[in-house]
């Protein structure tokens, strides 16, 4: 498999929250890089085109867009 990421992702296991339209959905952040992350959701659901990922333990908040998804795992790109 050819690696297409601009920055290497590092494995993590952190609780996060996806926020959009005044709704908060818990997620588990599985890996991260400076440019994006992969998260696991409790159940497959439709996400909007853009949303916010927050990781409270790291005091991190990033605007995101979905790049790929596979059932309950979603690949995110951080947007400026």
DSSP file (Angstrom, degrees, kcal/mol; ACC not computed):
  #  RESIDUE AA STRUCTURE BP1 BP2  ACC     N-H-->O    O-->H-N    N-H-->O    O-->H-N    TCO  KAPPA ALPHA  PHI   PSI    X-CA   Y-CA   Z-CA
    1    1 A X              0   0    0      0, 0.0     2,-0.5     0, 0.0     0, 0.0   0.000 360.0 360.0 360.0 134.1    0.0    0.0    0.0
    2    2 A X        -     0   0    0      1,-0.0     2,-0.4     2,-0.0     0, 0.0  -0.728 360.0-126.8 -88.5 128.3    1.3    3.4   -0.9
    3    3 A X        +     0   0    0     -2,-0.5    -1,-0.0     1,-0.1     0, 0.0  -0.622  29.0 176.4 -76.4 123.3    1.3    6.0    1.9
    4    4 A X        +     0   0    0     -2,-0.4    -1,-0.1     3,-0.0     2,-0.1   0.477  41.1 111.8-105.5  -6.1   -0.5    9.2    0.7
    5    5 A X        -     0   0    0      1,-0.1     3,-0.1     4,-0.0    -2,-0.0  -0.426  59.3-147.3 -74.0 143.6   -0.4   11.2    4.0
    6    6 A X  S    S+     0   0    0      1,-0.2     2,-0.4    -2,-0.1    -1,-0.1   0.799  87.4  34.0 -76.4 -30.2    1.8   14.3    4.2
    7    7 A X  S    S-     0   0    0     -3,-0.0    -1,-0.2     0, 0.0     2,-0.1  -0.972  91.8-108.1-128.8 142.3    2.6   13.7    7.9
    8    8 A X        -     0   0    0     -2,-0.4     2,-0.3    -3,-0.1    26,-0.3  -0.433  33.4-132.6 -68.2 137.3    3.0   10.4    9.7
    9    9 A X        -     0   0    0     -2,-0.1     2,-0.4    24,-0.1    24,-0.3  -0.675  13.0-145.8 -91.0 147.6    0.1    9.5   12.1
   10   10 A X  E     -A   32   0A   0     22,-3.4    22,-2.1    -2,-0.3     2,-0.2  -0.929  22.0-111.8-114.8 136.5    0.8    8.4   15.6
   11   11 A X  E     +A   31   0A   0     -2,-0.4     2,-0.3    20,-0.2    20,-0.3  -0.436  46.2 162.0 -68.2 134.0   -1.4    5.8   17.4
   12   12 A X  E     -     0   0A   0     18,-2.7     2,-0.2    -2,-0.2    -1,-0.0  -0.896  33.7-150.1-140.9 171.0   -3.4    7.2   20.3
   13   13 A X  E     +     0   0A   0     -2,-0.3     2,-0.4     2,-0.1    17,-0.2  -0.679  41.2 145.3-146.4  86.2   -6.4    6.2   22.4
   14   14 A X  E     -A   29   0A   0     15,-1.7    15,-3.3    -2,-0.2     2,-0.3  -0.941  48.5-116.0-130.6 145.8   -8.2    9.3   23.5
   15   15 A X  E     +A   28   0A   0     -2,-0.4    42,-0.4    13,-0.2     2,-0.3  -0.607  42.2 170.3 -77.6 138.7  -11.8   10.3   24.1
   16   16 A X  E     -A   27   0A   0     11,-2.8    11,-2.3    -2,-0.3     2,-0.4  -0.857  26.1-133.3-140.0 175.3  -13.1   13.1   21.8
   17   17 A X  E     -AB  26  54A   0     37,-2.2    37,-2.5    -2,-0.3     2,-0.5  -0.997   7.1-149.8-136.9 130.9  -16.2   14.9   20.8
   18   18 A X  E     -AB  25  53A   0      7,-2.9     7,-2.8    -2,-0.4     2,-0.4  -0.873  21.9-164.9 -95.6 129.8  -17.5   15.7   17.4
   19   19 A X  E     +AB  24  52A   0     33,-2.7    33,-2.3    -2,-0.5     2,-0.3  -0.967  22.4 140.7-123.6 131.3  -19.6   18.9   17.4
   20   20 A X  E >   +A   23   0A   0      3,-1.8     3,-2.2    -2,-0.4    31,-0.1  -0.943  68.5   7.4-160.2 147.7  -22.0   20.2   14.8
   21   21 A X  T 3  S-     0   0    0     -2,-0.3     3,-0.1     1,-0.3    30,-0.0   0.860 129.3 -58.0  46.7  45.2  -25.4   21.9   14.8
   22   22 A X  T 3  S+     0   0    0      1,-0.2     2,-0.4     0, 0.0    -1,-0.3   0.708 112.6 120.5  60.7  22.6  -25.3   22.2   18.6
   23   23 A X  E <   -A   20   0A   0     -3,-2.2    -3,-1.8     2,-0.0     2,-0.5  -0.930  49.4-155.1-115.9 142.3  -24.9   18.4   19.0
   24   24 A X  E     -A   19   0A   0     -2,-0.4     2,-0.5    -5,-0.2    -5,-0.2  -0.976   9.1-173.0-117.6 126.9  -22.0   16.6   20.6
   25   25 A X  E     -A   18   0A   0     -7,-2.8    -7,-2.9    -2,-0.5     2,-0.1  -0.974  22.3-128.5-119.9 122.6  -21.2   13.0   19.6
   26   26 A X  E     +A   17   0A   0     -2,-0.5    16,-0.5    -9,-0.2     2,-0.3  -0.377  34.5 169.2 -69.1 148.7  -18.6   11.1   21.6
   27   27 A X  E     -AC  16  41A   0    -11,-2.3   -11,-2.8    14,-0.1     2,-0.5  -0.941  33.1-121.3-148.4 168.4  -15.8    9.4   19.6
   28   28 A X  E     -AC  15  40A   0     12,-2.3    12,-2.7    -2,-0.3     2,-0.6  -0.982  22.1-139.9-116.6 122.8  -12.5    7.6   20.2
   29   29 A X  E     +AC  14  39A   0    -15,-3.3   -15,-1.7    -2,-0.5    10,-0.2  -0.728  22.8 177.5 -83.7 121.5   -9.4    9.1   18.5
   30   30 A X  E     -     0   0A   0      8,-2.9   -18,-2.7    -2,-0.6     2,-0.3   0.780  63.0  -0.1 -99.3 -32.7   -7.3    6.2   17.3
   31   31 A X  E     -AC  11  38A   0      7,-1.3     7,-2.2   -20,-0.3    -1,-0.3  -0.986  63.5-169.7-154.9 156.9   -4.4    8.0   15.5
   32   32 A X  E     +AC  10  37A   0    -22,-2.1   -22,-3.4    -2,-0.3     2,-0.3  -0.977   9.7 173.8-146.1 154.5   -3.4   11.6   14.8
   33   33 A X        -     0   0    0      3,-2.6     3,-0.3    -2,-0.3   -24,-0.1  -0.848  54.2 -89.2-142.4-177.5   -1.0   13.7   12.8
   34   34 A X  S    S+     0   0    0    -26,-0.3     3,-0.1    -2,-0.3   -25,-0.1   0.778 127.1  41.4 -65.6 -24.5   -0.6   17.5   12.3
   35   35 A X  S    S-     0   0    0      1,-0.1    43,-2.8   -28,-0.1     2,-0.3   0.543 124.1 -29.8-103.9  -8.0   -3.0   17.2    9.3
   36   36 A X  E     - D   0  77A   0     -3,-0.3    -3,-2.6    41,-0.3     2,-0.3  -0.984  48.6-130.4 178.6-170.4   -5.7   14.8   10.5
   37   37 A X  E     -CD  32  76A   0     39,-1.5    39,-3.7    -2,-0.3     2,-0.4  -0.968  15.8-125.3-157.6 165.4   -6.9   11.9   12.6
   38   38 A X  E     -CD  31  75A   0     -7,-2.2    -8,-2.9    -2,-0.3    -7,-1.3  -0.992  32.2-173.8-119.1 133.7   -8.8    8.7   12.5
   39   39 A X  E     -CD  29  74A   0     35,-2.7    35,-2.7    -2,-0.4     2,-0.4  -0.887  18.7-139.1-125.9 155.8  -11.7    8.3   14.9
   40   40 A X  E     -CD  28  73A   0    -12,-2.7   -12,-2.3    -2,-0.3     2,-0.3  -0.947  16.7-156.2-111.4 136.8  -14.1    5.5   15.9
   41   41 A X  E     -C   27   0A   0     31,-2.7   -14,-0.1    -2,-0.4     3,-0.1  -0.767  24.6-123.7-105.9 155.8  -17.8    6.2   16.5
   42   42 A X  S    S+     0   0    0    -16,-0.5     2,-0.3    -2,-0.3    -1,-0.1   0.822  96.5   6.8 -67.1 -30.8  -20.1    4.1   18.6
   43   43 A X  S    S-     0   0    0     29,-0.1    -1,-0.2    28,-0.1     2,-0.1  -0.987  91.8 -90.8-148.2 150.7  -22.5    3.6   15.7
   44   44 A X        +     0   0    0     -2,-0.3     2,-0.3    -3,-0.1    28,-0.1  -0.438  56.6 162.9 -62.3 134.1  -22.3    4.4   12.0
   45   45 A X        -     0   0    0     26,-0.3     2,-0.5    -2,-0.1    -4,-0.0  -0.988  42.2-101.5-150.8 159.0  -23.9    7.8   11.4
   46   46 A X        -     0   0    0     -2,-0.3     2,-0.3     1,-0.0    -2,-0.0  -0.692  36.7-159.5 -83.9 126.5  -24.0   10.5    8.7
   47   47 A X        -     0   0    0     -2,-0.5     4,-0.1     1,-0.1    19,-0.0  -0.763  19.8-110.6-103.2 151.5  -21.7   13.4    9.4
   48   48 A X        -     0   0    0     -2,-0.3    18,-0.3     2,-0.1    -1,-0.1  -0.195  38.8 -97.1 -70.5 173.2  -22.0   16.9    7.9
   49   49 A X  S    S+     0   0    0      1,-0.1    17,-0.6    16,-0.1     2,-0.3   0.856 108.2  17.9 -62.4 -36.4  -19.4   18.1    5.4
   50   50 A X  E    S+ E   0  65A   0     15,-0.2     2,-0.3     2,-0.0    15,-0.2  -0.984  71.7 150.2-137.6 150.7  -17.5   20.0    8.2
   51   51 A X  E     - E   0  64A   0     13,-1.6    13,-3.2    -2,-0.3     2,-0.4  -0.914  40.3 -94.4-161.6 179.7  -17.5   19.8   11.9
   52   52 A X  E     -BE  19  63A   0    -33,-2.3   -33,-2.7    -2,-0.3     2,-0.5  -0.923  21.4-156.4-115.3 135.5  -15.3   20.3   15.0
   53   53 A X  E     -BE  18  62A   0      9,-3.0     9,-2.6    -2,-0.4     2,-0.4  -0.950  14.6-171.9-107.1 126.8  -13.3   17.6   16.8
   54   54 A X  E     -BE  17  61A   0    -37,-2.5   -37,-2.2    -2,-0.5     2,-0.5  -0.966  14.4-171.6-119.7 135.7  -12.4   18.4   20.5
   55   55 A X  E >>> - E   0  60A   0      5,-2.6     5,-2.1    -2,-0.4     3,-1.1  -0.906   7.3-168.3-124.1 100.4  -10.1   16.4   22.7
   56   56 A X  G >45S+     0   0    0     -2,-0.5     3,-1.2     1,-0.3    -1,-0.1   0.857  81.7  58.6 -60.8 -41.5  -10.5   17.8   26.2
   57   57 A X  G 345S+     0   0    0    -42,-0.4    -1,-0.3     1,-0.3   -41,-0.1   0.762 116.0  36.5 -64.0 -23.7   -7.5   16.1   27.8
   58   58 A X  G <45S-     0   0    0     -3,-1.1    -1,-0.3     2,-0.1    -2,-0.2   0.382 106.1-125.2-104.0   0.6   -5.2   17.8   25.2
   59   59 A X  T <<5 +     0   0    0     -3,-1.2     2,-0.4    -4,-0.5    -3,-0.2   0.911  60.5 152.9  51.8  45.1   -7.2   21.1   25.2
   60   60 A X  E   < +E   55   0A   0     -5,-2.1    -5,-2.6     2,-0.0     2,-0.4  -0.892  25.4 174.6-111.7 133.2   -7.4   20.6   21.4
   61   61 A X  E     +E   54   0A   0     -2,-0.4     2,-0.4    -7,-0.2    -7,-0.2  -0.982   9.6 173.1-136.3 124.4  -10.1   21.9   19.1
   62   62 A X  E     -E   53   0A   0     -9,-2.6    -9,-3.0    -2,-0.4     2,-0.3  -0.994  31.6-128.1-134.7 138.2   -9.8   21.4   15.3
   63   63 A X  E     -EF  52  79A   0     16,-0.5    16,-2.5    -2,-0.4     2,-0.3  -0.675  42.5-174.8 -77.5 139.5  -12.2   22.1   12.4
   64   64 A X  E     -EF  51  78A   0    -13,-3.2   -13,-1.6    -2,-0.3     2,-0.3  -0.857  26.8-159.2-136.0 163.8  -12.4   18.9   10.3
   65   65 A X  E     -EF  50  77A   0     12,-1.7    12,-2.5    -2,-0.3     2,-0.3  -0.977  35.5-105.1-138.5 151.5  -13.8   17.4    7.1
   66   66 A X  E     + F   0  76A   0    -17,-0.6    10,-0.2    -2,-0.3     3,-0.1  -0.594  33.8 173.8 -77.3 133.1  -14.3   13.7    6.4
   67   67 A X  E     -     0   0A   0      8,-3.2     2,-0.3     1,-0.5     9,-0.2   0.748  67.6 -12.9-105.1 -39.7  -11.8   12.2    4.0
   68   68 A X  E     - F   0  75A   0      7,-1.2     7,-2.8     2,-0.0    -1,-0.5  -0.969  58.8-161.2-154.2 164.1  -12.8    8.5    4.2
   69   69 A X  E     - F   0  74A   0     -2,-0.3     2,-0.3     5,-0.2     5,-0.2  -0.991   9.7-172.0-152.2 150.3  -15.0    6.2    6.2
   70   70 A X  E >   - F   0  73A   0      3,-2.9     3,-2.4    -2,-0.3     2,-0.5  -0.842  66.4 -64.2-143.7  99.9  -15.3    2.5    6.9
   71   71 A X  T 3  S-     0   0    0     -2,-0.3   -26,-0.3     1,-0.3   -28,-0.1  -0.418 124.4  -6.0  56.8-106.0  -18.4    1.5    9.0
   72   72 A X  T 3  S+     0   0    0     -2,-0.5   -31,-2.7   -28,-0.1     2,-0.4   0.450 119.0  87.3-100.3  -1.2  -17.7    3.1   12.4
   73   73 A X  E <   -DF  40  70A   0     -3,-2.4    -3,-2.9   -33,-0.2     2,-0.4  -0.837  57.0-171.1-100.5 137.3  -14.1    4.4   11.6
   74   74 A X  E     -DF  39  69A   0    -35,-2.7   -35,-2.7    -2,-0.4     2,-0.5  -0.992  16.0-143.8-132.1 131.7  -13.8    7.8   10.0
   75   75 A X  E     -DF  38  68A   0     -7,-2.8    -8,-3.2    -2,-0.4    -7,-1.2  -0.830  24.2-163.5 -93.9 130.1  -10.6    9.5    8.6
   76   76 A X  E     -DF  37  66A   0    -39,-3.7   -39,-1.5    -2,-0.5     2,-0.4  -0.859  15.1-154.6-116.2 146.8  -10.5   13.3    9.1
   77   77 A X  E     -DF  36  65A   0    -12,-2.5   -12,-1.7    -2,-0.3     2,-0.3  -0.978  24.3-128.0-113.3 133.8   -8.5   16.1    7.6
   78   78 A X  E     - F   0  64A   0    -43,-2.8     2,-0.3    -2,-0.4   -14,-0.3  -0.641  26.0-157.1 -79.3 136.6   -8.0   19.2    9.7
   79   79 A X  E       F   0  63A   0    -16,-2.5   -16,-0.5    -2,-0.3   -43,-0.0  -0.848 360.0 360.0-115.9 151.9   -8.9   22.4    7.9
   80   80 A X              0   0    0     -2,-0.3    -1,-0.1   -18,-0.1   -16,-0.1   0.470 360.0 360.0 -80.2 360.0   -7.8   25.9    8.6
